[in-house]
Amino acid sequence: MAGKEKPKAPADQGGSTAPEGERIAKVLSRAGIASRREAERMIELGEVAVNGKVITSPALNVTATDRITVRGEPVGTPEPPRLWLYYKPEGLVTSASDEKGRDTVFDHLPEDMPRVMSVGRLDLNSEGLLLLTNDGGLKRRLELPSTGWLRKYRVRVKGNPTEPEIEPLRKGITIDGERFQAMEVKIDRHQGANAWLTIGIREGKNREIRRAMTHIGLTVNRLIRVSYGPFRLNELQPGEVEELKPRVLREQLGLAEAAAEPEPKKPLRRVRPGATATADATAPKSARPRRTDPPGASPAKGTARPKPGDGLKSLSETWQKATRRPAAPKDGAIPDRPARTPREGATATRNTPRRPTPTRKG
């Protein structure tokens, strides 16, 4: 009918308008609640509600105006992505909970840390660098095989491997029908019945290094991850955690170029009381004051400037005249010395005749 607008087709029935917002699982992941896969499992269990209504399917887009709760607790605004470096000790499980009741890495984190997720995993008997983040999107990005980041491990094995024995690992091997990509393997040193190796991998399959060592007849008795891409263990000790600076995180991940830090200003030179300030070094030469000699240093007008060494020569001649001994008379006689006058109150000198000593009579 004329005068009535034709209703727009809904987005899910072939309309051209894309649905607004983001998938609920992605929002929960970015908020640090859980990984995207874990968030989908929580939704299917009925633990998530949107605007007061429990949902059971992750096929839902939400916007900033929607109110989301998980197990009755409201989900706040996602924080900026953060990343921590954690030295996982041996004997801890890398999971939020363990069905066998074993301690997890999250049971031993500082109390002031927010809810975090692990980037990848380390086995129960493995130790070393474990990345933790509060952002599910960042976690997924760091775990993608397409990233291709090299992960290095220090590995102690029982036995004395040789170069021919480890060469197959550098070319790639197949174990039980599963193909393992080429590894970077270096023999560091032999230590008694053991040997230390440095191994680099890019896939990170479950127990990849241990299975590869067993395949060539070696047994791993210690495994330490020392780096994950550009992030390194450095001086961290078992159980210690350190947050990466936001600027370093942006630079390493290429999220955005960090703003250049301003150069520190040069300290001003203090001028002593009563003294005049020196000329500015940045001023043009024409504006700088000319250097003048000290008063009396310049020769008088019309006189020649003294040559170098003249002053020393004149001083030497004056000294020789002052210390020169008088010449002897021509007849060879020695002139008489003037008589010395005794000081007032002084005893008699050798030139004064002595009094005779009185003799005692009888």
TORKOL-523177 format. One record per residue (C-alpha): x, y, z; residue number from 1. Coordinates in nm, 3 decimals. Example, Ala and Ser with C-alpha at 12.3 -4.5 7.8 and 13.67 -1.06 7.14 Angstrom:
<rs>
R        xx        yy        zz    nr
R     1.230    -0.450     0.780     1
R     1.367    -0.106     0.714     2
</rs>
This chain:
<rs>
R        xx        yy        zz    nr
R     0.000     0.000     0.000     1
R     0.107     0.351    -0.073     2
R     0.250     0.546     0.214     3
R     0.386     0.240     0.399     4
R     0.754     0.149     0.405     5
R     0.857    -0.200     0.317     6
R     0.998    -0.375     0.625     7
R     1.371    -0.448     0.617     8
R     1.480    -0.806     0.599     9
R     1.636    -0.930     0.923    10
R     2.009    -0.991     0.924    11
R     1.973    -1.368     0.971    12
R     1.729    -1.407     0.677    13
R     1.945    -1.297     0.390    14
R     1.962    -0.925     0.471    15
R     2.272    -0.734     0.371    16
R     2.318    -0.580     0.715    17
R     2.581    -0.766     0.922    18
R     2.491    -0.844     1.283    19
R     2.626    -0.597     1.534    20
R     2.871    -0.678     1.810    21
R     3.092    -0.982     1.862    22
R     3.035    -1.346     1.943    23
R     2.971    -1.404     2.312    24
R     3.256    -1.657     2.344    25
R     3.504    -1.408     2.199    26
R     3.389    -1.136     2.438    27
R     3.430    -1.367     2.736    28
R     3.774    -1.467     2.614    29
R     3.886    -1.106     2.576    30
R     3.756    -1.028     2.925    31
R     3.987    -1.294     3.065    32
R     3.710    -1.526     3.179    33
R     3.830    -1.829     2.985    34
R     3.960    -1.934     2.648    35
R     3.716    -1.924     2.360    36
R     3.671    -2.300     2.363    37
R     3.624    -2.307     2.740    38
R     3.376    -2.018     2.717    39
R     3.169    -2.214     2.465    40
R     3.165    -2.510     2.706    41
R     3.051    -2.282     2.991    42
R     2.769    -2.149     2.770    43
R     2.649    -2.499     2.686    44
R     2.643    -2.579     3.060    45
R     2.415    -2.280     3.122    46
R     2.666    -2.080     3.325    47
R     2.635    -1.762     3.113    48
R     2.342    -1.518     3.103    49
R     2.282    -1.215     2.880    50
R     2.046    -0.944     3.003    51
R     1.918    -1.177     3.272    52
R     1.844    -1.468     3.036    53
R     2.052    -1.786     3.045    54
R     2.189    -1.885     2.704    55
R     2.289    -2.232     2.592    56
R     2.430    -2.160     2.246    57
R     2.746    -1.961     2.163    58
R     2.589    -1.847     1.833    59
R     2.502    -1.508     1.976    60
R     2.646    -1.162     1.917    61
R     2.656    -0.911     2.200    62
R     2.735    -0.539     2.215    63
R     2.864    -0.304     2.483    64
R     2.508    -0.233     2.594    65
R     2.435    -0.598     2.682    66
R     2.474    -0.709     3.042    67
R     2.666    -1.037     3.070    68
R     2.704    -1.250     3.381    69
R     2.898    -1.572     3.442    70
R     2.776    -1.784     3.731    71
R     2.595    -1.478     3.861    72
R     2.900    -1.251     3.850    73
R     2.893    -0.954     3.607    74
R     3.153    -0.937     3.334    75
R     3.325    -0.599     3.326    76
R     3.483    -0.407     3.041    77
R     3.783    -0.590     2.895    78
R     4.117    -0.458     3.017    79
R     4.406    -0.383     2.780    80
R     4.607    -0.694     2.685    81
R     4.877    -0.780     2.938    82
R     5.146    -1.048     2.938    83
R     5.347    -1.205     3.222    84
R     5.661    -1.420     3.219    85
R     5.640    -1.703     3.473    86
R     5.901    -1.961     3.571    87
R     5.691    -2.276     3.610    88
R     5.849    -2.509     3.866    89
R     5.858    -2.882     3.813    90
R     5.561    -3.071     3.958    91
R     5.281    -2.822     3.879    92
R     4.997    -2.884     3.636    93
R     4.932    -2.623     3.367    94
R     4.553    -2.612     3.390    95
R     4.286    -2.422     3.580    96
R     4.187    -2.735     3.773    97
R     4.309    -3.093     3.799    98
R     4.086    -3.396     3.832    99
R     4.352    -3.571     4.042   100
R     4.377    -3.287     4.292   101
R     4.734    -3.191     4.203   102
R     4.864    -2.837     4.246   103
R     4.834    -2.611     3.943   104
R     5.037    -2.311     3.839   105
R     4.737    -2.088     3.919   106
R     4.743    -2.206     4.281   107
R     5.092    -2.058     4.323   108
R     5.054    -1.720     4.149   109
R     5.064    -1.394     4.351   110
R     4.730    -1.297     4.502   111
R     4.729    -0.952     4.341   112
R     4.737    -1.092     3.988   113
R     4.414    -1.075     3.783   114
R     4.255    -1.378     3.622   115
R     4.501    -1.507     3.362   116
R     4.533    -1.787     3.109   117
R     4.840    -1.980     3.006   118
R     4.978    -1.956     2.655   119
R     5.034    -2.320     2.567   120
R     5.134    -2.571     2.830   121
R     5.430    -2.733     3.000   122
R     5.425    -3.093     3.117   123
R     5.406    -3.185     3.485   124
R     5.775    -3.277     3.491   125
R     5.887    -2.983     3.274   126
R     5.989    -2.640     3.398   127
R     6.081    -2.301     3.264   128
R     5.916    -2.013     3.082   129
R     5.536    -2.007     3.071   130
R     5.352    -1.706     2.928   131
R     5.039    -1.584     3.105   132
R     4.787    -1.332     2.968   133
R     4.455    -1.176     3.061   134
R     4.338    -1.157     2.699   135
R     4.196    -1.456     2.514   136
R     4.261    -1.301     2.175   137
R     4.627    -1.251     2.259   138
R     4.648    -1.608     2.388   139
R     4.509    -1.743     2.062   140
R     4.745    -1.530     1.857   141
R     5.052    -1.649     2.047   142
R     4.948    -2.015     2.015   143
R     4.873    -2.016     1.642   144
R     5.110    -2.242     1.445   145
R     5.117    -1.978     1.172   146
R     5.308    -1.752     1.410   147
R     5.605    -1.985     1.373   148
R     5.785    -1.865     1.683   149
R     6.085    -2.071     1.788   150
R     6.067    -2.222     2.137   151
R     6.400    -2.318     2.287   152
R     6.464    -2.577     2.557   153
R     6.762    -2.688     2.763   154
R     6.736    -3.066     2.776   155
R     6.935    -3.314     2.984   156
R     6.927    -3.670     2.854   157
R     7.064    -3.995     2.986   158
R     7.332    -4.119     2.752   159
R     7.602    -3.977     2.528   160
R     7.440    -3.888     2.195   161
R     7.651    -3.837     1.885   162
R     7.594    -3.619     1.582   163
R     7.482    -3.909     1.357   164
R     7.224    -4.012     1.620   165
R     7.057    -3.669     1.640   166
R     7.078    -3.592     1.267   167
R     6.733    -3.743     1.190   168
R     6.575    -3.490     1.430   169
R     6.714    -3.206     1.219   170
R     6.544    -3.344     0.910   171
R     6.210    -3.434     1.068   172
R     6.082    -3.773     1.187   173
R     5.756    -3.968     1.196   174
R     5.644    -4.134     1.520   175
R     5.340    -4.363     1.522   176
R     5.219    -4.208     1.200   177
R     5.254    -3.851     1.329   178
R     5.496    -3.625     1.146   179
R     5.730    -3.408     1.352   180
R     5.881    -3.103     1.189   181
R     6.257    -3.051     1.178   182
R     6.415    -2.949     1.510   183
R     6.717    -2.740     1.589   184
R     6.941    -2.965     1.799   185
R     7.282    -2.878     1.942   186
R     7.498    -3.091     2.173   187
R     7.628    -2.857     2.443   188
R     7.835    -3.088     2.662   189
R     7.861    -3.435     2.811   190
R     7.842    -3.463     3.189   191
R     7.915    -3.811     3.319   192
R     7.636    -4.043     3.209   193
R     7.425    -3.748     3.089   194
R     7.442    -3.489     2.816   195
R     7.298    -3.137     2.782   196
R     7.130    -3.036     2.457   197
R     6.971    -2.716     2.326   198
R     6.660    -2.792     2.122   199
R     6.441    -2.553     1.926   200
R     6.092    -2.641     1.798   201
R     5.813    -2.446     1.627   202
R     5.512    -2.677     1.661   203
R     5.484    -2.753     2.032   204
R     5.297    -3.082     2.006   205
R     5.213    -3.277     2.319   206
R     5.535    -3.415     2.475   207
R     5.710    -3.355     2.145   208
R     6.069    -3.342     2.271   209
R     6.035    -3.637     2.507   210
R     5.881    -3.853     2.237   211
R     6.150    -3.752     1.987   212
R     6.432    -3.834     2.232   213
R     6.276    -4.172     2.312   214
R     6.254    -4.242     1.938   215
R     6.633    -4.219     1.902   216
R     6.706    -4.412     2.222   217
R     6.753    -4.129     2.474   218
R     6.567    -4.058     2.799   219
R     6.493    -3.701     2.909   220
R     6.552    -3.649     3.281   221
R     6.524    -3.268     3.284   222
R     6.359    -3.021     3.047   223
R     6.366    -2.640     3.084   224
R     6.202    -2.400     2.839   225
R     6.426    -2.094     2.814   226
R     6.246    -1.888     2.548   227
R     5.918    -1.852     2.364   228
R     5.969    -1.646     2.051   229
R     6.119    -1.310     2.155   230
R     6.037    -1.366     2.523   231
R     6.316    -1.513     2.737   232
R     6.346    -1.664     3.083   233
R     6.656    -1.458     3.164   234
R     6.720    -1.435     3.540   235
R     6.380    -1.556     3.664   236
R     6.389    -1.816     3.939   237
R     6.136    -2.102     3.985   238
R     5.802    -1.959     4.099   239
R     5.883    -1.597     4.007   240
R     5.657    -1.394     3.776   241
R     5.730    -1.071     3.592   242
R     5.494    -0.858     3.384   243
R     5.610    -0.736     3.047   244
R     5.595    -0.361     2.992   245
R     5.315    -0.250     2.754   246
R     5.562    -0.075     2.526   247
R     5.775    -0.390     2.492   248
R     5.463    -0.597     2.430   249
R     5.350    -0.367     2.149   250
R     5.694    -0.370     1.990   251
R     5.736    -0.748     2.003   252
R     5.389    -0.824     1.869   253
R     5.380    -0.540     1.617   254
R     5.049    -0.415     1.757   255
R     5.152    -0.052     1.722   256
R     5.471     0.145     1.718   257
R     5.555     0.263     2.064   258
R     5.573     0.638     2.105   259
R     5.926     0.767     2.113   260
R     6.031     0.865     2.460   261
R     6.138     1.230     2.488   262
R     6.507     1.285     2.534   263
R     6.601     1.406     2.881   264
R     6.675     1.775     2.898   265
R     7.033     1.877     2.962   266
R     7.084     2.018     3.312   267
R     7.130     2.393     3.332   268
R     7.473     2.516     3.436   269
R     7.463     2.705     3.762   270
R     7.640     3.042     3.778   271
R     7.823     3.135     4.095   272
R     7.698     3.448     4.278   273
R     7.864     3.758     4.137   274
R     7.992     3.581     3.826   275
R     7.864     3.646     3.476   276
R     7.705     3.375     3.268   277
R     7.909     3.224     2.987   278
R     7.813     3.271     2.625   279
R     7.560     3.033     2.476   280
R     7.740     2.768     2.272   281
R     7.451     2.757     2.029   282
R     7.466     3.131     1.949   283
R     7.623     3.239     1.617   284
R     7.990     3.330     1.621   285
R     7.913     3.693     1.539   286
R     7.701     3.722     1.855   287
R     7.960     3.569     2.086   288
R     8.189     3.805     2.282   289
R     8.549     3.818     2.170   290
R     8.815     3.674     2.394   291
R     9.039     3.935     2.553   292
R     9.368     3.886     2.732   293
R     9.392     3.960     3.105   294
R     9.482     4.315     3.204   295
R     9.853     4.384     3.155   296
R     9.905     4.078     2.937   297
R     9.901     4.267     2.608   298
R    10.219     4.459     2.519   299
R    10.206     4.838     2.497   300
R    10.140     4.992     2.162   301
R    10.453     5.019     1.953   302
R    10.652     4.758     2.146   303
R    10.743     4.418     2.015   304
R    10.574     4.113     2.157   305
R    10.823     3.908     2.366   306
R    10.945     3.588     2.216   307
R    10.885     3.253     2.384   308
R    11.156     3.185     2.645   309
R    11.260     3.547     2.700   310
R    11.102     3.561     3.042   311
R    11.284     3.250     3.163   312
R    11.615     3.381     3.027   313
R    11.573     3.713     3.210   314
R    11.488     3.538     3.535   315
R    11.798     3.320     3.508   316
R    12.026     3.619     3.454   317
R    11.880     3.803     3.757   318
R    11.934     3.496     3.977   319
R    12.297     3.459     3.866   320
R    12.370     3.824     3.952   321
R    12.215     3.793     4.298   322
R    12.408     3.479     4.392   323
R    12.745     3.568     4.233   324
R    13.042     3.587     4.484   325
R    13.238     3.916     4.494   326
R    13.567     3.919     4.307   327
R    13.893     3.889     4.507   328
R    14.142     4.190     4.524   329
R    14.424     4.200     4.276   330
R    14.702     4.164     4.546   331
R    14.550     3.835     4.667   332
R    14.470     3.962     5.020   333
R    14.152     3.847     5.176   334
R    13.936     4.139     5.280   335
R    13.854     4.175     5.645   336
R    13.515     4.054     5.750   337
R    13.301     4.304     5.941   338
R    13.283     4.243     6.314   339
R    12.965     4.065     6.427   340
R    12.763     4.255     6.688   341
R    12.619     4.025     6.956   342
R    12.246     4.022     6.995   343
R    12.098     4.188     7.298   344
R    12.099     3.949     7.595   345
R    12.314     3.692     7.410   346
R    12.624     3.530     7.561   347
R    12.969     3.634     7.463   348
R    13.117     3.504     7.140   349
R    13.451     3.342     7.093   350
R    13.615     3.683     7.011   351
R    13.538     3.819     7.365   352
R    13.823     3.748     7.615   353
R    13.726     3.522     7.901   354
R    13.756     3.636     8.266   355
R    14.027     3.467     8.470   356
R    13.895     3.203     8.707   357
R    13.964     3.306     9.072   358
R    14.174     3.058     9.271   359
R    14.069     2.953     9.621   360
R    14.332     3.039     9.888   361
R    14.451     2.814    10.160   362
</rs>
